[in-house]
Amino acid sequence: MMGNTKTRGTVMAALFCLAAAGLSAQEGRAAAIAAAMDNSALAAHVIMSGVDGSSRLGAEMGRIFRECPPGAVMLFRYNLNGPADTVRMFLDECRTVVEQAVRAASSTAVPPFFAVDHEGGQVHRFGPGIARLPAAASWEERAGQEGRAAALAALEAAAYESGKEIRGLGLNLSLAPVAEVLNNDNRSFLEDRSFSADAVFAADAAAAYIRGMERAGVGCVAKHFPGNSGADPHKDAAVLAGSREELAQAVRPFAALIRDASSGGPPLAGIMVSHALVPAWDPERIGSVSPVLINSWLRGDLGFRGIVLADDFSMTAAASRVSPEEAAVLSLAAGADMVMAWPSGLRKLHRAILAALERGALSRSRLEEAAARIIAEKIRLGLL
């Protein structure tokens, strides 16, 4: 509680240590909030959960959110197909329940992210009233007709207008853009969801989308690092062949977005890691549970400092190896900051993370680091 001397002491000690470590005020505040959370709240904050309902938070879903207040809530069409006022009230109710549960376990009411796949084209989660963005591939066609600069300016403007619409509903995190370069291996899976087969245009288009969304107050999660093959990860495991040098070319849009974010360009809230097996980096573990891919490549070589979000572990590409709960724990231990759960599996995943903490498969410091990254982005976007 706010007046709890022990909690204040924990926060002040954390702030002192972080100041000594040279972290920014934003990062220091986020880390102090994470340090003040109890284990249960911390284990919940690294989960992005779906939610049942579209107009009211049902009694059982409310109980689950009070027990396991997630760090993010992911919305689908069945949540978002009602009138705008209904959607806003539904998200406000979810936010209030989560905030109150987190406040009870720490000294701060931390709201969840409200996230949606907002790619445009075939991936559109809204009913009438929210404009569908053009498919990613259409912007390169427009560049051919109107010129590159005009097309990218139009993309940024469209993302800004769309970002204002969804932020007005209460959504604040877009699980987009797809930053993968289109190639013969992933074409059958991605179709028109990729901006281009040209890495430079794909990077520039992804940056334009992020600039527009960020101006509207919506953070972005670029996906799916380091890529996909022809296999749909919902149905089968993907394998990304090639040497490290060849793969470095494949992830050029991600590298450009990370480089731009660190040098004054559009901020990048997160990167979603795919379930692809990448033998050149880790021949044994899929990317979403690989400390080599996450820590050595994405964070080390490429220098990414934002949220690493693992793709859905109920996909066959991951679930064929271990249970979704086991995979999520492995992913967090490997360096991911947030893992996904369906509403029916939120309690089970929360308990699995707590059990991993108790047996030492996950450390408290690892979860604090993950939660602090999530909270830092919420502070940056003005949610706290």
For each residue, the residues with C-beta under 8 A, 3 or more apart:
1: 4 7 107
2: 107
3:
4: 1 7 8 107
5: 8 9
6: 9 10
7: 1 4 10 11 36 106 107
8: 4 5 11 12 107
9: 5 6 12 13
10: 6 7 13 14 35 36
11: 7 8 14 15 32 33 35 36 107
12: 8 9 15 16
13: 9 10 16 17
14: 10 11 17 18 31 32 35 36
15: 11 12 18 19 28 29 32
16: 12 13 19 20
17: 13 14 20 21
18: 14 15 21 23 27 28 31 32
19: 15 16 22 23 28
20: 16 17
21: 17 18
22: 19
23: 18 19 27 28 31
24: 27 28
25: 28 29
26: 29 30 376 379 380
27: 18 23 24 30 31 372 376
28: 15 18 19 23 24 25 31 32
29: 15 25 26 32 33 375 376 379
30: 26 27 33 34 372 373 374 375 376 378 379
31: 14 18 23 27 28 34 35 368 372 376
32: 11 14 15 18 28 29 35 36
33: 11 29 30 36 37 106 107 108 110 372 375
34: 30 31 37 42 45 367 368 369 371 372 375
35: 10 11 14 31 32 368
36: 7 10 11 14 32 33 106 107 108
37: 33 34 41 42 45 102 105 106 368 371
38: 41 42 105 106
39: 42 43 354 357 364
40: 43 44 68 105 350 354
41: 37 38 44 45 69 101 102 105 106
42: 34 37 38 39 45 46 364 367 368 371
43: 39 40 46 47 68 350 353 354 357 367
44: 40 41 47 68 69 70 71 350
45: 34 37 41 42 69 70 71 102 110 371 374 375
46: 42 43 71 332 337 338 339 353 367 370 371 374
47: 43 44 68 70 71 72 338 339 340 341 346 349 350 353
48: 70 71 72 73 74 113 115 309 338 339 340 341
49: 68 70 72 73 74 340 341 342 343 346
50: 73 74 75 76 340 341 342 343
51: 57 61 65 73 74 75 79 94 343
52: 58 60 61 343
53: 56 57 58 61 79 90
54: 78 79 80 81 82 86 87 90
55: 82 86 89 90
56: 53 90 93
57: 51 53 61 62 65 90 93 94 97
58: 52 53 61 62
59: 62 63
60: 52 63 64
61: 51 52 53 57 58 64 65 343
62: 57 58 59 65 66 97
63: 59 60 66 67
64: 60 61 67 68 343 346 347
65: 51 57 61 62 68 69 70 94 97 98 101
66: 62 63 69 97 100 101
67: 63 64 101 347 350
68: 40 43 44 47 49 64 65 346 347 350
69: 41 44 45 65 66 97 98 99 101 102 105 112
70: 44 45 47 48 49 65 73 98 112 341 346
71: 44 45 46 47 48 110 112 113 338 371 374
72: 47 48 49 112 113 114 115 173 338 374
73: 48 49 50 51 70 91 94 98 112 113 114 115
74: 48 49 50 51 115 116 175 340
75: 50 51 79 80 91 114 115 116 125 171
76: 50 79 80 116 125
77: 80 81 125 126 127
78: 54 81
79: 51 53 54 75 76 87 90
80: 54 75 76 77 87 116 125 126 127 130 169
81: 54 77 78 126 127
82: 54 55 86 87 90 127
83: 86 87 129
84: 87 88 129 168 169
85: 88 89
86: 54 55 82 83 89 90
87: 54 79 80 82 83 84 90 91 169 170
88: 84 85 91 92 168 169 170
89: 55 85 86 92 93
90: 53 54 55 56 57 79 82 86 87 93 94
91: 73 75 87 88 94 95 114 169 170 171
92: 88 89 95 96 170
93: 56 57 89 90 96 97
94: 51 57 65 73 90 91 97 98 112 114
95: 91 92 98 99 111 112 114 170
96: 92 93 99 100
97: 57 62 65 66 69 93 94 100 101
98: 65 69 70 73 94 95 101 102 110 111 112
99: 69 95 96 102 103 109 110 111
100: 66 96 97 103 104 109
101: 41 65 66 67 69 97 98 104 105
102: 37 41 45 69 98 99 105 106 108 109 110
103: 99 100 106 107 108 109 110
104: 100 101
105: 37 38 40 41 69 101 102
106: 7 33 36 37 38 41 102 103 110
107: 1 2 4 7 8 11 33 36 103
108: 33 36 102 103 384
109: 99 100 102 103
110: 33 45 71 98 99 102 103 106 375 378 384
111: 95 98 99 378 383 384
112: 69 70 71 72 73 94 95 98
113: 48 71 72 73 172 173 219 374 377 378 383
114: 72 73 75 91 94 95 170 171 172 173
115: 48 72 73 74 75 171 172 173 174 175 221
116: 74 75 76 80 125 166 171 173 174 175
117: 123 125 174 175 176
118: 123 124 125 133 162 166 171 174 175 176
119: 123 124 133 136 176 177 178 193
120: 123 124 132 133 134 135 136 176
121: 124 132 133 134 135 136 137 138 192 193
122: 135 191 192 193
123: 117 118 119 120 176 193
124: 118 119 120 121 132 133
125: 75 76 77 80 116 117 118
126: 77 80 81 129 130 132 166
127: 77 80 81 82 130
128:
129: 83 84 126
130: 80 126 127 162 165 166 169
131: 161 162 165
132: 120 121 124 126
133: 118 119 120 121 124 158 159 162
134: 120 121 138 139 158
135: 120 121 122 138 192 193
136: 119 120 121 139 177 178 192 193 194 195 205
137: 121 140 141 182 191 192 193 194 195 196
138: 121 134 135 141 142 192
139: 134 136 142 143 151 152 154 155 195 205
140: 137 143 144 151 195 196 198 201 205
141: 137 138 144 145
142: 138 139 145 146 150 151 154
143: 139 140 146 147 148 150 151 152 201
144: 140 141
145: 141 142
146: 142 143 150 151 154
147: 143 150 151
148: 143 151 152 201 204
149: 152 153
150: 142 143 146 147 153 154
151: 139 140 142 143 146 147 148 154 155
152: 139 143 148 149 155 156 204 205 208
153: 149 150 156 157 208
154: 139 142 146 150 151 157 158
155: 139 151 152 158 159 205 208 209 212
156: 152 153 159 160 208 209 211 212
157: 153 154 160 161 212
158: 133 134 154 155 161 162 212
159: 133 155 156 162 163 208 209 210 211 212 213 216
160: 156 157 163 164 211 212 213 215 216
161: 131 157 158 164 165 212 216
162: 118 130 131 133 158 159 165 166 212 213 216
163: 159 160 166 167 174 212 213 214 215 216 217 218
164: 160 161 167 168 216
165: 130 131 161 162 168 169
166: 116 118 126 130 162 163 169 171 174 216 218
167: 163 164 170 171 172 216 217 218
168: 84 88 164 165
169: 80 84 87 88 91 130 165 166
170: 87 88 91 92 95 114 167
171: 75 91 114 115 116 118 166 167 174 218
172: 113 114 115 167 217 218 219 381 383
173: 72 113 114 115 116 218 219 220 221 269 270
174: 115 116 117 118 163 166 171 177 213 218 219 220 221
175: 74 115 116 117 118 221 223 272 309
176: 117 118 119 120 123 209 220 221 222 223
177: 119 136 174 195 205 206 209 210 220 222 223
178: 119 136 190 193 194 195 206 222 223 224
179: 195 202 203 206 222 223 225 253 254 257
180: 186 190 194 202 223 224 227 228 253
181: 194 196 197 198 199 202 227 250 252 253
182: 137 186 187 190 194 195 196 197 202
183: 186 187 197 250
184: 187
185: 228 229 230
186: 180 182 183 189 190 194 227 228 229 230
187: 182 183 184 190 191 230
188: 191 230
189: 186 228 229 230 231 232 233
190: 178 180 182 186 187 193 194 228
191: 122 137 187 188
192: 121 122 135 136 137 138
193: 119 121 122 123 135 136 137 178 190
194: 136 137 178 180 181 182 186 190 197 202
195: 136 137 139 140 177 178 179 182 201 202 205 206
196: 137 140 181 182 199 201 202 205
197: 181 182 183 194 202
198: 140 181 201 202
199: 181 196 202 203 249 250 252 253
200: 203 204 252
201: 140 143 148 195 196 198 204 205
202: 179 180 181 182 194 195 196 197 198 199 205 206 252 253
203: 179 199 200 206 207 252 253 256 257
204: 148 152 200 201 207 208
205: 136 139 140 152 155 177 195 196 201 202 208 209
206: 177 178 179 195 202 203 209 210 222 253 257
207: 203 204 210 211 256 257 260 265 266
208: 152 153 155 156 159 204 205 211 212
209: 155 156 159 176 177 205 206 212 213 220
210: 159 177 206 207 213 214 220 222 257 266 267 268
211: 156 159 160 207 208 214 215 266
212: 155 156 157 158 159 160 161 162 163 208 209 215 216
213: 159 160 162 163 174 209 210 216 218 219 220
214: 163 210 211 217 218 219 220 266 267
215: 160 163 211 212
216: 159 160 161 162 163 164 166 167 212 213
217: 163 167 172 214 381 382
218: 163 166 167 171 172 173 174 213 214 381
219: 113 172 173 174 213 214 267 269 270 377 380 381
220: 173 174 176 177 209 210 213 214 268 269 270
221: 115 173 174 175 176 269 270 271 272 307 309
222: 176 177 178 179 206 210 225 253 254 257 268 270 271 272
223: 175 176 177 178 179 180 271 272 274 311
224: 178 180 227 228 233 272 273 274 276 311
225: 179 222 251 254 271 272 273 274 287 298
226: 240 247 250 251 254 274 276 278 287 293 297
227: 180 181 186 224 240 250 251 274 276
228: 180 185 186 189 190 224 231 233 238 240 274 276
229: 185 186 189 238 239 240 241 276
230: 185 186 187 188 189 238
231: 189 228 235 236 237 238 239 317
232: 189 235 236
233: 189 224 228 236 237 238 274 275 276 311 315 316 317 318
234: 315 316 317
235: 231 232 316 317
236: 231 232 233 316 317
237: 231 233 275 276 277 286 316 317 320
238: 228 229 230 231 233 274 275 276 277 317
239: 229 231 276 277 278 279
240: 226 227 228 229 247 250 276 277 278 279 280
241: 229 279 280
242: 246 247 250 280
243: 246 247 280
244: 247 248 280 281
245: 248 249
246: 242 243 249 250 280
247: 226 240 242 243 244 250 251 278 280 281
248: 244 245 251 252 255
249: 199 245 246 252
250: 181 183 199 226 227 240 242 246 247
251: 225 226 227 247 248 254 255 302
252: 181 199 200 202 203 248 249 255 256
253: 179 180 181 199 202 203 206 222 256 257
254: 179 222 225 226 251 257 258 271 302
255: 248 251 252 258 259 302
256: 203 207 252 253 259 260
257: 179 203 206 207 210 222 253 254 260 261 265 266 268
258: 254 255 261 262 268 271 302 303 304
259: 255 256 262 263 265 303
260: 207 256 257 263 264 265 266 268
261: 257 258 265 266 267 268 306
262: 258 259 303 305
263: 259 260
264: 260
265: 207 257 259 260 261
266: 207 210 211 214 257 260 261
267: 210 214 219 261 306 380
268: 210 220 222 257 258 260 261 271 304 306
269: 173 219 220 221 306 307 377 380 381
270: 173 219 220 221 222 306 307 308 309 337 338 377
271: 221 222 223 225 254 258 268 298 304 306 307 308 309
272: 175 221 222 223 224 225 309 310 311
273: 224 225 287 288 293 294 298 308 309 310 311 336
274: 223 224 225 226 227 228 233 238 287 288 311
275: 233 237 238 286 287 288 311 313 315 317 318
276: 224 226 227 228 229 233 237 238 239 240 286 287 317
277: 237 238 239 240 282 283 285 286 287
278: 226 239 240 247 281 282 287 290 293
279: 239 240 241 282 283
280: 240 241 242 243 244 246 247
281: 244 247 278 287 290 292 293 296 297
282: 277 278 279 285 287 290 292 293
283: 277 279
284:
285: 277 282 289 290 292 293 330 334
286: 237 275 276 277 289 290 317 318 321
287: 225 226 273 274 275 276 277 278 281 282 290 293 294
288: 273 274 275 310 311 313 318 327 331 334 336
289: 285 286 310 318 327 330 331 334
290: 278 281 282 285 286 287 293 294 334
291: 294 295 296 333 334 335
292: 281 282 285 295 296 297
293: 226 273 278 281 282 285 287 290 296 297 298
294: 273 287 290 291 297 298 299 308 334 335 336
295: 291 292 298 299 300 334 335
296: 281 291 292 293 299 300 301
297: 226 281 292 293 294 300 301 302
298: 225 271 273 293 294 295 301 302 304 308
299: 294 295 296 302 303 304 305 308 335
300: 295 296 297 303
301: 296 297 298
302: 251 254 255 258 297 298 299
303: 258 259 262 299 300
304: 258 268 271 298 299 308
305: 262 299 373
306: 261 267 268 269 270 271 373 377
307: 221 269 270 271 337 338 373 374 377
308: 270 271 273 294 298 299 304 335 336 337 338
309: 48 175 221 270 271 272 273 336 337 338 339 340
310: 272 273 288 289 313 328 331 336 338 339 340
311: 223 224 233 272 273 274 275 288 315 318 340
312: 315 318 340
313: 275 288 310 318 319 324 327 328 331 339 340
314: 318 319 324 340 342 345
315: 233 234 275 311 312 318 319
316: 233 234 235 236 237 319 320
317: 231 233 234 235 236 237 238 275 276 286 320
318: 233 275 286 288 289 311 312 313 314 315 321 322 324 327
319: 313 314 315 316 322 323 324 327
320: 237 316 317
321: 286 318 327
322: 318 319 326 327 330
323: 319 326 327
324: 313 314 318 319 327 328 341 345 349
325: 328 329 345 348 349 352
326: 322 323 329 330 352
327: 288 289 313 318 319 321 322 323 324 330 331
328: 310 313 324 325 331 332 339 340 341 349 352 353
329: 325 326 332 333 352 353 356 361 362
330: 285 289 322 326 327 333 334
331: 288 289 310 313 327 328 334 336 339
332: 46 328 329 336 337 339 353 356 362 366 367 370
333: 291 329 330 356 361 362 366
334: 285 288 289 290 291 294 295 330 331
335: 291 294 295 299 308
336: 273 288 294 308 309 310 331 332 339 370
337: 46 270 307 308 309 332 369 370 371 373 374
338: 46 47 48 71 72 270 307 308 309 310 370 374
339: 46 47 48 309 310 313 328 331 332 336 349
340: 47 48 49 50 74 309 310 311 312 313 314 328
341: 47 48 49 50 70 324 328 345 346 348 349 350
342: 49 50 314 345 346
343: 49 50 51 52 61 64 346
344:
345: 314 324 325 341 342 348 349
346: 47 49 64 68 70 341 342 343 349 350
347: 64 67 68 350 351
348: 325 341 345 351 352
349: 47 324 325 328 339 341 345 346 352 353
350: 40 43 44 47 67 68 341 346 347 353 354
351: 347 348 354 355
352: 325 326 328 329 348 349 355 356
353: 43 46 47 328 329 332 349 350 356 357 362 367
354: 39 40 43 350 351 357 358
355: 351 352 358 359
356: 329 332 333 352 353 359 361 362
357: 39 43 353 354 360 361 362 363 364 367
358: 354 355
359: 355 356
360: 357 363
361: 329 333 356 357
362: 329 332 333 353 356 357 366 367
363: 357 360 366 367
364: 39 42 357 367 368
365: 368 369
366: 332 333 362 363 369 370
367: 34 42 43 46 332 353 357 362 363 364 370 371
368: 31 34 35 37 42 364 365 371 372
369: 34 337 365 366 372 373
370: 46 332 336 337 338 366 367 373 374
371: 34 37 42 45 46 71 337 367 368 374 375
372: 27 30 31 33 34 368 369 375 376
373: 30 305 306 307 337 369 370 376 377
374: 30 45 46 71 72 113 307 337 338 370 371 377 378
375: 29 30 33 34 45 110 371 372 378 379 384
376: 26 27 29 30 31 372 373 379 380
377: 113 219 269 270 306 307 373 374 380 381
378: 30 110 111 113 374 375 381 383 384
379: 26 29 30 375 376 382 383 384
380: 26 219 267 269 376 377
381: 172 217 218 219 269 377 378
382: 217 379
383: 111 113 172 378 379
384: 108 110 111 375 378 379
